[in-house]
């Protein structure tokens, strides 16, 4: 068994793509805020219903992945169980995950959503152990515990800062947790033998296109006819979310899952809130309180310990 197969890929092989996807996904919260809309109409930002924005995002991303797969000389057709596999991944990752996240942001701040989403490491670790038999080392558990303590401090800070009533906060948290479970199931699918037998680009192309069509159907049923925002900011944000945050980032992320397993791969979600808050500091005047700073330090310490430890024993 190779290092890639048993989750012991050297740190240096995943460090650069790991850092890249973390930086990309950490920046998406600012962009997504401009993509979320209500019922349509108007000239201001956020005039496009969220479900339509999600649909547009994955139509563009899926098309880009088909072009990339063709340029790589990969066969584009998927049949039988392989097609069902890609469709299921699309439903979980690109429909349920994103729609529940966008819905959650109607109840709680994007910062709090990002912090709750950092708990992705928990189901990824548990599901990875149950469904792909990936043992976890003591070093990884110790690092994860430290990081989760950091996430808890960030969570408490954001919860205190949120001015919404408790009911709205709890609703937003539940919606985010549903998104986390959906994403985790899709993540663990990428560590299975079937996923390893299929080219990542082809699986992503079909998963994104299937997800885009399902999203379009959902948007039509819940938000009415297609709505589009011609503002340059919306267009640029849509392209960034489709090409950088979806086509590029998910290609790298699924590759990392296949190299080191779903548990350690989920550390990208642990770092995302810190990146999001750092960017907010620069662009939105976010001020770090003592609690948030302490949480950020613990997350970074836990990250180093866990990623330096071997995820799989033996």
C-alpha positions in Angstrom: 0.0 0.0 0.0 1.4 3.4 -0.9 1.5 6.5 1.2 -1.2 8.0 -0.9 -3.5 5.1 -0.3 -3.1 4.7 3.4 -3.2 8.4 4.3 0.5 8.9 5.1 1.3 11.2 2.2 4.2 13.5 3.2 3.2 16.9 4.5 5.0 18.7 1.7 2.9 17.0 -1.0 -0.3 18.5 0.3 0.9 21.8 1.9 0.7 24.0 -1.1 -2.7 22.9 -2.4 -4.0 22.8 1.2 -2.9 26.4 1.7 -4.4 27.4 -1.6 -7.9 26.0 -1.1 -7.9 27.4 2.5 -7.1 30.9 1.2 -9.7 30.6 -1.6 -12.5 29.2 0.6 -11.6 31.7 3.4 -12.3 34.5 1.0 -15.6 33.2 -0.4 -17.6 34.4 2.6 -17.2 38.0 1.5 -18.1 37.2 -2.1 -21.1 35.0 -1.1 -22.6 37.8 0.9 -23.0 39.8 -2.4 -24.4 36.8 -4.1 -27.3 36.2 -1.7 -30.6 37.7 -2.6 -34.2 37.7 -1.7 -37.0 37.6 -4.2 -35.4 39.4 -7.1 -35.6 42.8 -8.6 -33.9 46.0 -7.7 -30.5 47.5 -8.6 -28.6 46.8 -5.4 -26.5 43.8 -4.5 -28.2 40.7 -3.5 -31.1 40.9 -6.0 -30.6 37.3 -7.2 -32.2 34.5 -5.1 -29.6 32.3 -3.5 -30.7 29.1 -5.2 -30.3 30.8 -8.6 -26.8 32.0 -7.7 -25.8 28.5 -6.6 -27.2 27.1 -9.9 -25.3 29.6 -12.1 -22.1 28.9 -10.1 -22.2 25.2 -10.8 -23.3 25.5 -14.4 -20.1 27.5 -15.0 -17.9 25.3 -12.8 -19.2 22.1 -14.4 -18.7 23.4 -17.9 -15.1 24.4 -16.9 -14.5 20.9 -15.5 -15.7 19.3 -18.8 -13.3 21.5 -20.7 -10.5 20.6 -18.4 -11.2 16.9 -18.5 -11.4 17.0 -22.3 -8.1 18.9 -22.5 -6.5 16.1 -20.3 -7.7 13.5 -22.8 -10.0 11.9 -20.3 -13.2 10.0 -21.4 -16.2 12.0 -20.4 -18.8 9.3 -20.2 -19.9 7.7 -17.0 -22.2 4.7 -16.9 -24.1 2.6 -14.5 -23.0 2.9 -10.9 -20.3 5.4 -11.8 -22.9 7.8 -13.0 -25.0 7.2 -9.9 -21.9 7.9 -7.8 -21.3 11.2 -9.5 -25.0 12.2 -9.2 -25.1 11.3 -5.5 -21.9 13.4 -4.9 -23.5 16.3 -6.8 -26.7 16.1 -4.7 -24.8 16.0 -1.4 -22.0 18.4 -2.1 -23.3 20.9 -4.6 -27.1 21.0 -3.8 -27.7 20.2 -0.1 -24.4 21.5 1.2 -24.6 24.9 -0.5 -28.3 25.5 -0.3 -28.3 24.9 3.5 -25.2 27.1 3.9 -26.8 29.9 2.0 -30.1 29.4 3.9 -28.2 29.6 7.2 -26.8 33.0 6.3 -30.3 34.3 6.3 -30.4 33.6 10.1 -26.9 34.1 11.4 -23.8 36.0 10.3 -21.4 34.5 7.7 -18.7 34.5 10.4 -20.7 32.3 12.7 -21.6 30.0 9.7 -17.9 29.7 8.9 -17.1 28.8 12.5 -19.8 26.1 12.8 -18.7 24.7 9.5 -15.3 24.2 10.9 -16.8 21.2 12.8 -16.7 19.4 9.5 -13.6 17.6 10.8 -15.8 15.7 13.3 -18.1 13.8 10.9 -15.3 13.5 8.4 -13.2 11.7 11.0 -16.0 9.5 12.2 -17.4 8.6 8.7 -13.8 8.0 7.5 -13.3 5.5 10.3 -16.7 3.8 9.7 -16.9 3.7 5.9 -13.3 3.6 4.7 -11.6 2.0 7.7 -9.1 4.8 8.3 -7.4 4.4 11.7 -6.6 7.7 13.5 -3.4 8.2 15.5 -3.2 9.7 19.0 -1.3 12.7 17.6 -4.1 13.5 15.2 -6.7 13.1 18.0 -4.7 15.4 20.3 -4.3 18.1 17.6 -7.9 17.9 16.7 -9.0 18.3 20.3 -6.8 21.5 20.6 -8.2 22.8 17.3 -11.8 22.1 18.3 -11.2 24.0 21.5 -10.0 26.9 19.4 -13.2 26.6 17.2 -15.3 26.6 20.4 -13.7 30.0 21.5 -14.3 31.4 18.0 -17.9 30.1 18.2 -18.5 31.8 21.6 -17.0 35.0 20.4 -19.2 35.1 17.2 -22.3 34.0 19.2 -21.8 36.9 21.6 -21.3 39.3 18.6 -24.5 38.1 16.9 -27.4 40.4 17.7 -30.1 38.0 16.5 -32.4 36.3 19.0 -31.7 32.8 20.2 -34.3 31.1 18.0 -32.8 32.6 14.9 -29.3 31.7 16.0 -30.3 28.0 16.7 -32.1 27.8 13.3 -29.0 29.0 11.5 -26.8 26.6 13.4 -29.0 23.6 12.6 -29.1 24.5 8.9 -25.3 24.8 8.9 -24.9 21.4 10.7 -27.1 19.8 8.0 -24.8 21.3 5.4 -21.8 20.0 7.2 -23.2 16.4 7.3 -24.0 16.6 3.6 -20.6 17.8 2.7 -18.9 15.2 5.0 -20.8 12.4 3.3 -19.6 13.6 -0.1 -16.1 14.0 1.2 -15.9 10.4 2.4 -17.3 9.2 -0.9 -14.1 10.5 -2.5 -12.0 8.2 -0.3 -13.7 5.0 -1.5 -12.3 2.5 -3.9 -14.9 3.5 -6.6 -13.8 7.2 -6.4 -10.1 6.3 -6.7 -10.9 4.4 -9.9 -12.4 7.4 -11.5 -10.7 10.6 -12.7 -11.4 13.5 -10.4 -12.1 16.0 -13.2 -14.8 13.8 -14.8 -16.5 13.0 -11.5 -16.5 16.7 -10.6 -17.8 17.7 -14.0 -20.8 15.5 -13.8 -21.4 16.1 -10.1 -21.4 19.9 -10.7 -23.7 19.8 -13.7 -26.1 17.4 -12.0 -26.0 19.7 -9.0 -26.6 22.7 -11.2 -29.7 21.2 -12.8 -31.1 20.1 -9.5 -30.5 23.6 -8.1 -32.2 25.2 -11.1 -35.2 23.0 -10.5 -35.3 23.9 -6.8 -34.8 27.6 -7.6 -37.6 27.6 -10.1 -40.0 25.9 -7.7 -39.1 28.1 -4.7 -38.0 31.5 -6.1 -39.7 31.7 -9.5 -38.2 32.3 -13.0 -34.5 32.9 -13.4 -33.2 36.3 -12.1 -29.8 37.7 -13.0 -27.8 40.6 -11.7 -25.8 42.4 -14.4 -23.6 44.4 -12.0 -19.8 43.9 -12.6 -19.4 43.0 -8.9 -21.9 40.2 -9.1 -20.5 38.9 -12.4 -16.9 38.9 -11.1 -18.0 37.3 -7.9 -19.9 34.6 -9.8 -16.8 33.8 -12.0 -14.6 33.7 -8.9 -16.9 31.3 -7.0 -17.3 29.1 -10.1 -13.7 28.9 -11.3 -11.5 29.4 -8.3 -13.7 28.4 -5.3 -15.4 25.4 -7.2 -13.6 24.1 -10.2 -10.0 24.7 -8.9 -10.6 24.3 -5.2 -12.7 21.1 -5.3 -10.2 19.5 -7.8 -7.4 20.1 -5.3 -9.6 19.2 -2.3 -10.7 15.9 -3.7 -7.1 15.1 -4.6 -6.0 15.8 -1.0 -8.8 13.6 0.3 -7.5 10.7 -1.8 -4.0 11.4 -0.5 -4.5 11.8 3.2 -8.1 10.8 3.8 -11.2 12.8 4.8 -10.2 13.5 8.4 -7.0 15.6 7.9 -8.5 17.1 4.7 -11.2 18.7 6.8 -8.6 20.9 8.4 -9.2 23.3 5.6 -12.6 24.1 7.2 -11.0 24.6 10.5 -8.7 27.3 9.1 -11.4 29.0 6.9 -12.9 31.0 9.8 -9.5 32.5 10.6 -8.8 33.4 7.0 -12.3 34.9 6.7 -11.9 36.9 9.9 -8.4 38.1 8.8 -9.8 39.3 5.5 -12.6 40.9 7.3 -10.0 42.7 9.4 -8.5 44.2 6.2 -11.6 44.9 4.2 -14.4 45.3 6.8 -12.7 46.7 9.9 -13.2 43.5 11.9 -11.5 43.8 15.4 -10.1 40.8 17.1 -11.2 40.3 20.7 -9.1 38.4 23.1 -11.4 35.4 22.9 -11.2 35.3 19.1 -7.4 35.7 19.1 -7.0 32.9 21.6 -9.3 30.7 19.5 -7.2 31.4 16.4 -4.0 30.5 18.1 -5.4 27.2 19.4 -6.6 26.3 15.9 -3.2 26.9 14.4 -1.4 24.9 17.1 -3.8 22.0 16.7 -3.4 22.1 12.9 0.3 21.8 13.1 0.1 18.9 15.6 -2.6 17.0 13.7 -1.1 17.4 10.2 2.4 16.5 11.4 1.0 13.3 13.0 0.3 10.3 10.8 -3.4 10.0 10.3 -3.1 6.2 9.8 -1.2 3.9 12.0 0.8 0.8 10.9 
